[in-house]
Amino acid sequence: MSAPATEQPLRRVCVWLGEHLVIDHVSDPASASDFEAAMRRRFASLRVTNEEATGQ
């Protein structure tokens, strides 16, 4: 089932320590963008990803 045209798909922000997932956060696109920025500031040496959340 797909989201209605007015509803934006959820985003998944993950923080990685090497191959290990440390934080997994799913939210709307605006909140995900803010969360990603905060995680990049807090964990500058770790990899942070922001991708479309599938199957949520």
NORQUI-V532109 format. One record per backbone hydrogen bond with DSSP energy under -1.0 kcal/mol. NH is the residue of the N-H (numbers start at 1). CO is the residue of the C=O. E is the energy in kcal/mol with one decimal. If there is no record, write none. Layout:
BEGIN
nh;co;e
NH;CO;E
NH;CO;E
END
This chain:
BEGIN
nh;co;e
7;4;-1.2
11;27;-3.1
12;51;-3.9
13;25;-3.3
14;49;-2.1
15;23;-2.1
16;47;-3.0
17;20;-3.0
20;17;-2.1
22;15;-3.0
23;15;-1.4
25;13;-2.8
27;11;-2.1
32;28;-2.7
33;29;-2.0
34;30;-1.8
35;31;-2.7
36;32;-2.8
37;33;-2.1
38;34;-2.2
39;35;-2.6
40;36;-2.4
41;37;-1.8
42;38;-2.6
43;39;-3.1
46;43;-1.7
47;16;-1.1
49;14;-2.6
51;12;-2.5
53;10;-2.5
END
